[in-house]
Amino acid sequence: MNRYFCDFHIHIGRAMGRPVKMAAAPSLTLDAVLDHARRRKGLHLITVIDAVCTPVLAELEACVRDGRLQPVPGGGLATEQGLVILLGAEVEVAGPTGGAAHFGAWFGDLAAARDFHDWLATVQTNPGLSSQRASVDAVRLEREVLDRGGLFVIHHAFTPHKGMYGNCVAHMADMVDPAGVAALELGLSADTDMADCLSELEDVTFLSNSDAHSVQRIAREYNALHMAQACFAEVRRALERRDGRGVAANYGLTPALGKYHRTACAACGRPWPDGQGVCPCGGRRRTVGVFDRLLEVRDRETPVHPVHRPPYVHQIPLEFVPGLGPKSRERLFSAFGTEMAILHEAPVEALAEVVGEVLARRIDDARSGRLPVRTGGGGVYGKVLA
């Protein structure tokens, strides 16, 4: 088996001159994503999670007609540089008793993506925009994805905004059919230790993805998969842990860096005082953090990792490393090629030859999760401390 670095949740800011993901940078175009993901980050496979949106789908179809993208045996589209793209959609549905959650739908070919787009147009007001509410429940959405040969994924499961556990239900079966779930995305404020405090998730494959809204955020979290080749069919086998395929490792931020890790006051953003009904600022509304929500829904005091669970590696992207500015990063890219090469292959001694011993040690601490951080919450990211 080969090792492939994959980020399965990358948005598009604009396509065909139109906005797609409203909160994403306009510079996050399809061309920018495909170039940055392979040339700068060193990824092998991505899911363009807005591929099913009307203008993005039109761009992808044009790329195939022009020969800029080639269909891959087993599903997916490949660039000339060897990056393989899966075609995705992020869809919002209402929770059964309130709230709303986002789910991912992945497809391996344009025909399935186009058919899913056409169905979405019957249940969404504007299928040209990302993450739009569909007027169906999650079980119906799941069935529509599976009927088209797609993969159904729970997105950022524990976040207070649009997370299934964080915003809607305490148990998966209360919102979706667990048998049809291909994987669960942990989100930036959670990791395997936290999620494996829920016994109902012991057979579920976990993913760590970037949810990138700008090119710089691509692969801030990502996965290593063991597969025979980079294609949709092999990804399915890996998520199902069949035939020697599987997720070899999840790479993600220290959960404390996530902007929804701990509960915070909605008015001032400061950490919510334990056991208090009012913030010192006078605010009475709070944004419940992922850590605190998991304390409410978990049924284990400590995590129990099933034998199939891969390691979760806490890792800080190069852009977040204190003191490592743009010029230093460019020297590293010139020397080693991609961020994946820097994080996984470059010895500390080789890094020191490029950026000096102090920064080299700091990079090594960053790629091993040893840098201290200040905890985030209430929509404000945590901070890496020097």
N, C-alpha and C positions, 0 to 999 in steps of 0.2 A: 504494500500500500504506500501511497505517496501522501505527504503532508501539504495541505492547502490552507492558506489564510483567507478567511471569508468574513465579510461584513454584510449582513442580510437586511439592513434597514438604513437606506440612504435616500433622502428626499430630493426633489427637484424644485428649484425656486421659480424658474420661468422656462417656458417652452413655446415656440412659435410666436414669440412676442407677447405672451399672456402669462399672468401669474398662475402658479400651480399650488405650491405650499405657501400659504400666505405669510407664515412666520419665518420662512427660509430666505436666505440672501438671494437677491436677483442674479448674482453672479454664479449661483449654483445651477448651471445649465447642464444638459445631458453631456455635451462635449467636455465641459470642465470636470464633471464627475468621472467620466471614463478615462480621461488623461491623468487626473490626480490619483485616482485609486490604484492605478497600475504603476505609473512612472514614479510618483513620489512616495506613495505608501507601500507599494510592493504587494498589494493584494492579488489573489488569483481568481476570486469569484465574489460577486456582489449581487444583491437584489436591489434593483431600482424600484423602491417601494411605491413610486408614483407612475410606474410604467403604464398602468391601465387608464390613467387620466387622459382625457381626449387629446390634448396637444402633444403630450409626451408619446403617446401611442402612435400618433401620426409621424412624429420625428423618427421613432424606431422603425416604423414600416418604410419610411423613405431611406433610412440607412441600409436596410436589407436590400431594397431595390437597387440602390447605388453600389452595393457590394462593400460598403464600409463595415457592415456587420454580417457575419456568416453564421447560419444555423449550425449548431453543434450536434453531432450524433448523441442521442440520450437526452437532448433538450438543453436549451440555452442559446444565447447569441454570443459570438466571440469577436473581439476587436483584432486588428492586425498585431497588436502588442501581446495578445494572448489572454487578455482579461475576458472572463466569461460572465455574462449577465443573465440573471433570472428576472422575470417580469412580474412585478408585484403591485398590490393595491393595499392601502390602509383604509379601513372602513370603520366608521363609528356606528354603534348601535346602542339603544337605550337599555339600561339594566332592568331586570324584572320588577324591581320595587323602587326604582329611582336611580339617579346617576347615569353614567354612560361610559363605555369602554371602547378602546381601539383594538382591532384585530387585523392580522396580516393574511393576505391571500397571495400565494406564489404560483406562477405558471412557467412552463418550460418552452412554450411556443407562442407565436403571435396569434394563431387562430384561436387558441383557448383564451388568451388575454382579450382579444377583440370580442369574443362571445360573452365573456364576463362583463366587459365594459357595456355591451349592449343591454345586458340584464340590469346592471347597476343604473343605467339611464331610466329604467322603469321604477326604481325605488329611491332615487336620489334627485334632489332639485338641480344640482349642477355636477355632473360626473367629470367635468373638466378640472375641478379643484380637488386637492388631496384631503383625505381624512374627513370626508363629508358624512353626515348622518344618513343612514339608510332606514327606510320605514319598514323594517322587518326585525324579528328578534335574532339573537345570536345563533340559535340552532338552525334557523332557516338560512342565514348567511353561511354557516358552516356547510350545510348540505349543498348549497349552490357551488361553493368552492370545490368540494369533493366530487360532485357530479361532473365537473369539467376536468378532473384529473389533477387538481391543484393540491397544494399543501396549506393547511389552516393553522395559523400561529397566533398565540396570545401575545399581544404587544405590551411592553413595559407593565407587567402584570400588577405591580404593587404600588404604583404611583397614585397620589391622591387625585390627579387630574387624568381621567380617561384610562385608568388601570382597572382591570376586572376585579382583583381583590381589593385594591385601594379605594375604589369608588362605587362598587356595585354589590358584591356578594362575598360571603365568607367561605363558600365552597364552590369549586369549579362546576360541579354537576347542577348547581342552581342556575347556571347561565348557558353552558354549552354541554355538548355530549363529549365526555372525556375520551371516548374511543376514537373520535375523529381529530383530536388535537395532535398535530405533528411535533410541536415544540412550544415551550414557554420562554419568552424573552424576559430576563430578569430586570432589566432597566438599570439606570446609572446609580441608583441609590440602594441597590441590593446586590447580594452575592449568593453563592451556593450555601454557605453556612446559614444564612438567614432563611433561604427558601426551603432548605431541608429540615426546618422545624415544623413543616406541614407534612404529615405522613401521606396525605392523598397525592403528593407530588413525587413519590418515590419511584414511580415508573415513567415519569415524564422527562423528556430530554430538555435540558436547559441551554439557552443561547445567550450570549452577551454581544449586543450590537450597538452601533454608534448612535442611531437615530439622528444622523447628521443633518443639520440645517445650514451648513456652510462647508466648503471644501476642506477647510482646516480641521473640521471636526470628524471627517471620515476616519474610521478605524480608531477612534478614541476608546472604543471597546470592539472586540472582534473575537473570532474563534479560529482554532486550528482543527481541521477535519482530516481524518484518514479516509482516503478514497482511492479508487483505481484511476479516476480521471475527473476533471472538473466539468460536471454536467448536472442537469436537473435530476436524472434518474439516480445518480450516485449520491446526491444530497439526500434524496428520499431514503436510500438505503442507510446512510449515515445517521439520519435522525431516528430511523427505526432500529438502529444498531444491529443490522443484518450483514451476514457474509463478511465479517471482519471489518466492516466500515463503522465509523462512529465519530463522535466529537472527541478529539484528543485532548483539548484544553480550552477553557474559557479565559480570555484575557480582558480584564476590566479595571476601571478606576476603583480605588479604595472607596467603599460605599459612602463614607463620611464626606467625600467630595461632592456627592450628588446634591442637587438643589432642593430635593425633597426628602433628605435623609431623616432629619428630626423635626418634630412638631415646632411650629413657630407662629408668632402672632401675625395675623393677616394685616394688621394696621401698621406696625412698626418693623416687622421682620425679625425681631429678636426671639431667641429661644423661649418657648412657653414654659413658665415656671411649673414644676411638678406639683400636681395636686391642687392647683389654683384654678378658679373659674374666671379670673380677670387678670390680664397682663398689667404689669406696673405702669404701662402707658395709658391704661384705661380701656384698651381694646378687649372685646369679648369674643371675637371670632378668631379661630385658629385654623391653620392648614396642617392637618395631621400628617406627620412624617411616615415614611416607609417603615423605619425601625419600630415606631410606636404602633402602627397599624398591624404589623406582624405580631407584636406582643398580644394583640387582641384576638387574632384569628388562629394563631399556632396551637397545635396540640402536643408539642414536645418542648421541653425546657431547653434541651440542647439538640443540635442537629444530628441526624442519623443519615449518613451518606450510603446509598445503595452501591453495590459493587460496580455497577456500570458508570457511576458518576465520575467524570474526569476532574482533574485538578482545576481549581479556579486560581489564576495567577493575578494578584493585584499589581497593576502596572500603570505608570504615569506616562502619557504621551510626551514626546520631546518638547512640544510647544509649551507644556506646563512646567518644565524643569526650571527652577529659579536660576537666573544668571546665564541661561543658554539662549542668547538672542538670535535674531535672524541671520546675522553674518556667521556666527558659529555653527548654526544648523546647516547653512549652505556649504560650509567646509566639510561637515560630516557627510552630507549627501554627495558631494564631489568625490569623497574618499570611499564611501561604502555603497552608494547607489540609492537605497530606499530605506524608509523607516523600519520596515521589517528586518532588513539586514543589520541595521544598527542595533535594534532591540534584541535580536536573536542570534546573531553570528559574530559581531565584532567583539574581540577580547578587550578588556579594560586597557591593556597596554597599548593596543592599536588606537583606541579612542584617545588616550592621553597624548599620543603623538600628534593628534589633530587639534584638540581643544585644551590640552593641559591636564595635569593630574587631578586637580580639584573638580573640574567639570566632569572628567571621565568617571570619577568615583560617584559623583552625584547622578550621572546617567545610569550607572550600574545600580545605585540604590533605587532609582525611579523604575527601572525595568524589573525590579524584584520586590517592589512595594514597601521599601524601607524608609521612604521620606515621610517626615511628620506632616500632618495636615490639620487644618482647622475645619470643624464640622459645618456643613451647609444645611439649609432648611428654609422653608417658607418661600421657595422660588429663587433663593440666592445660593449660588454654588459655594462649596467649601474652597479652601485655599491651600495650596502646597506651601509649606514653610521651608525656608532655607536652612 
